[in-house]
Amino acid sequence: MSRKKREFLSSELLSSFAKIYGFEDKLKAFEIRDFLANYLSDDLFSEIETVNLKEKVLVLRIKSPLLKNDFRLRKSFFLKKFREVLKDDSLINDLLIL
């Protein structure tokens, strides 16, 4: 029981540091990357190079042209999923696939 409490406190500490030093967006990008790791197969996930959140625009850099096209076609679906993961609709306004 004390282990869970300690994990919660450490995440609170990390989020307070993120607010102070301005890397909250990077933490949110890590959450989305973790979601994609669980959602996609290992082969597909390995095609994703970077996940960044800058000025409310989520930028995914993807190697595979087929996966890029799939993300572009299902852009609204993925935006909805990412907003559910972050539990805040105002954090992501757009999705950019490079």
Backbone bond lengths (Angstrom), bond angles and torsions (degrees), N, CA, C in turn:
res aa  C-N    CA-C-N  psi(-1)  N-CA   C-N-CA  omega(-1)  CA-C   N-CA-C  phi
1 M - - - 1.445 - - 1.531 111.19 -
2 S 1.321 116.51 -42.77 1.463 118.98 -179.23 1.527 111.01 -66.17
3 R 1.329 117.98 -28.37 1.457 121.15 179.18 1.535 110.55 -63.31
4 K 1.314 117.17 -44.84 1.455 120.69 179.40 1.525 110.51 -63.03
5 K 1.307 116.99 -40.61 1.449 120.20 179.87 1.523 110.09 -63.42
6 R 1.300 117.24 -40.32 1.456 121.72 179.73 1.528 110.22 -65.45
7 E 1.338 117.97 -40.34 1.457 121.22 177.63 1.519 110.63 -62.62
8 F 1.320 116.95 -41.35 1.455 120.51 178.71 1.519 110.48 -63.08
9 L 1.328 116.70 -43.72 1.449 120.02 179.80 1.519 111.41 -65.25
10 S 1.319 118.25 -37.78 1.456 119.78 179.36 1.525 110.90 -67.76
11 S 1.342 117.72 -36.27 1.455 118.91 177.74 1.526 110.77 -69.20
12 E 1.318 116.91 -34.76 1.465 120.46 175.34 1.529 110.26 -64.33
13 L 1.311 116.24 -41.24 1.458 120.85 178.79 1.518 110.54 -63.76
14 L 1.326 116.35 -43.89 1.460 120.97 179.22 1.522 111.02 -62.57
15 S 1.316 117.62 -43.65 1.470 119.39 -179.60 1.532 111.44 -68.16
16 S 1.318 117.74 -31.79 1.469 118.39 176.45 1.526 110.82 -70.21
17 F 1.336 117.98 -37.98 1.467 120.34 174.15 1.527 110.72 -63.56
18 A 1.322 116.37 -38.92 1.463 120.80 179.78 1.526 110.36 -61.82
19 K 1.317 117.37 -40.34 1.461 120.35 178.43 1.523 110.64 -66.48
20 I 1.316 116.13 -41.91 1.467 120.20 -178.11 1.530 111.30 -65.49
21 Y 1.336 116.35 -46.93 1.463 120.39 -173.33 1.519 114.39 -96.57
22 G 1.320 117.88 -0.26 1.462 121.98 170.61 1.515 116.54 78.35
23 F 1.314 118.60 32.08 1.458 118.82 174.91 1.525 111.78 -118.20
24 E 1.324 115.84 35.89 1.470 121.12 176.19 1.524 111.27 -62.23
25 D 1.333 116.43 -38.58 1.464 120.34 -179.40 1.520 111.11 -61.43
26 K 1.324 117.21 -37.29 1.462 120.40 -179.88 1.528 110.74 -66.54
27 L 1.321 117.42 -37.94 1.466 120.33 176.92 1.523 110.89 -64.13
28 K 1.328 116.85 -40.37 1.467 120.78 177.56 1.531 110.56 -65.35
29 A 1.336 116.61 -37.62 1.462 120.48 177.83 1.533 110.45 -64.59
30 F 1.339 117.12 -36.54 1.464 120.57 176.35 1.524 111.15 -64.74
31 E 1.331 116.99 -38.25 1.465 120.25 176.94 1.528 111.03 -61.95
32 I 1.329 116.19 -42.30 1.459 120.70 179.49 1.522 110.32 -67.53
33 R 1.314 116.60 -39.42 1.472 120.48 178.22 1.536 110.48 -62.93
34 D 1.322 116.90 -40.84 1.464 120.45 176.70 1.524 111.17 -63.35
35 F 1.325 116.45 -40.46 1.457 120.10 177.36 1.527 110.65 -61.58
36 L 1.344 116.50 -44.53 1.465 120.00 179.80 1.524 111.59 -64.57
37 A 1.320 116.96 -35.40 1.469 120.67 178.22 1.525 110.36 -62.67
38 N 1.322 117.01 -37.54 1.463 121.09 178.14 1.521 112.51 -78.71
39 Y 1.324 116.71 -35.78 1.460 122.00 -173.99 1.532 112.02 -76.35
40 L 1.331 117.13 -42.70 1.460 121.86 -176.92 1.527 110.80 -93.02
41 S 1.317 116.07 159.56 1.463 119.80 173.76 1.536 108.38 -70.82
42 D 1.313 116.55 164.67 1.465 121.13 -178.02 1.525 111.81 -61.03
43 D 1.327 116.47 -38.75 1.467 120.19 179.84 1.527 111.47 -64.32
44 L 1.318 116.45 -44.27 1.468 119.74 179.52 1.528 111.20 -69.48
45 F 1.318 116.30 -39.82 1.462 119.10 -179.36 1.528 111.50 -64.74
46 S 1.312 117.06 -31.96 1.468 120.08 179.48 1.529 111.64 -66.99
47 E 1.322 117.81 -18.05 1.466 121.82 177.80 1.533 112.77 -78.33
48 I 1.318 117.54 -14.18 1.462 121.21 179.90 1.523 108.37 -87.52
49 E 1.336 115.65 117.51 1.459 120.47 -178.09 1.526 111.99 -82.15
50 T 1.330 116.96 -53.88 1.460 120.35 -176.92 1.520 111.04 -138.98
51 V 1.321 114.31 153.42 1.458 122.76 173.28 1.523 106.08 -131.93
52 N 1.337 116.44 117.41 1.458 121.16 -179.48 1.521 110.05 -132.12
53 L 1.314 115.36 149.55 1.461 121.72 175.16 1.520 107.33 -122.03
54 K 1.329 115.60 111.85 1.462 120.89 -178.60 1.512 109.11 -130.18
55 E 1.314 115.87 122.97 1.469 122.44 176.87 1.528 111.77 50.71
56 K 1.327 116.05 47.06 1.465 125.09 177.22 1.530 114.08 65.71
57 V 1.329 116.35 18.86 1.466 121.41 175.44 1.529 107.32 -118.07
58 L 1.314 116.03 120.64 1.460 121.34 178.17 1.520 108.29 -85.33
59 V 1.337 116.02 122.42 1.460 121.88 -177.43 1.524 108.45 -110.85
60 L 1.333 115.77 119.75 1.459 122.11 176.16 1.521 108.33 -110.90
61 R 1.322 116.77 124.07 1.463 120.97 175.47 1.525 106.94 -103.19
62 I 1.351 115.21 116.15 1.462 121.97 -172.66 1.531 109.14 -122.12
63 K 1.334 115.76 134.59 1.476 121.57 -179.67 1.528 112.08 -75.42
64 S 1.307 117.36 -45.67 1.462 123.03 -171.75 1.537 111.96 -76.89
65 P 1.338 117.57 124.52 1.471 120.37 177.19 1.528 112.80 -62.14
66 L 1.329 117.28 -35.04 1.466 119.72 179.34 1.522 111.76 -67.20
67 L 1.313 116.63 -42.68 1.465 120.10 178.35 1.526 111.08 -67.94
68 K 1.336 116.85 -37.47 1.469 120.69 175.45 1.523 110.28 -57.68
69 N 1.336 115.56 -47.26 1.458 120.46 -179.02 1.524 110.84 -63.42
70 D 1.321 117.29 -40.33 1.458 121.46 178.84 1.528 110.95 -61.70
71 F 1.331 116.90 -43.53 1.462 120.18 178.16 1.527 111.10 -65.77
72 R 1.322 117.04 -38.09 1.470 120.02 179.34 1.528 111.31 -66.63
73 L 1.330 116.00 -40.97 1.466 119.50 -179.67 1.526 111.79 -68.41
74 R 1.314 117.16 -34.39 1.468 121.45 -177.22 1.531 111.36 -107.36
75 K 1.315 115.99 32.88 1.462 122.56 -176.23 1.531 112.20 -56.31
76 S 1.316 117.67 -48.07 1.469 120.25 -177.85 1.533 111.06 -65.16
77 F 1.332 116.77 -37.16 1.457 120.69 177.37 1.521 110.77 -62.06
78 F 1.332 116.64 -47.89 1.464 119.90 -178.99 1.528 112.03 -68.11
79 L 1.332 117.67 -36.97 1.468 119.71 175.61 1.524 110.44 -58.84
80 K 1.318 115.97 -44.24 1.468 120.61 179.00 1.530 110.68 -61.93
81 K 1.351 117.27 -44.88 1.470 121.58 179.01 1.525 111.33 -62.14
82 F 1.334 117.69 -44.05 1.461 121.00 -178.91 1.525 111.18 -65.53
83 R 1.327 116.45 -37.06 1.469 119.51 176.82 1.519 110.88 -65.93
84 E 1.334 117.09 -36.57 1.465 120.45 176.72 1.526 111.09 -65.95
85 V 1.332 116.64 -39.32 1.459 121.05 179.34 1.524 110.74 -63.61
86 L 1.327 116.59 -43.03 1.469 120.80 -178.42 1.521 112.75 -81.57
87 K 1.333 117.07 -13.09 1.464 123.18 178.72 1.529 112.80 60.08
88 D 1.335 115.97 28.19 1.459 120.41 178.20 1.532 108.40 -154.39
89 D 1.325 116.66 117.17 1.461 121.13 -177.58 1.523 113.17 -71.55
90 S 1.320 117.70 -23.01 1.459 120.39 -173.81 1.527 113.66 -83.21
91 L 1.331 118.51 -6.46 1.466 120.05 -176.51 1.523 113.29 -79.76
92 I 1.336 117.73 -27.89 1.471 121.28 -178.34 1.516 108.46 -126.06
93 N 1.339 115.63 121.81 1.453 120.20 176.46 1.517 112.44 -102.11
94 D 1.330 117.29 -27.02 1.454 120.08 -176.08 1.523 110.00 -150.67
95 L 1.334 114.95 162.06 1.460 122.64 178.99 1.520 107.69 -124.50
96 L 1.327 116.65 123.94 1.457 122.28 -179.78 1.517 108.59 -116.10
97 I 1.329 116.67 123.35 1.456 121.28 -179.27 1.521 108.15 -109.22
98 L 1.316 116.57 120.69 1.466 122.28 179.98 1.504 110.67 -113.75
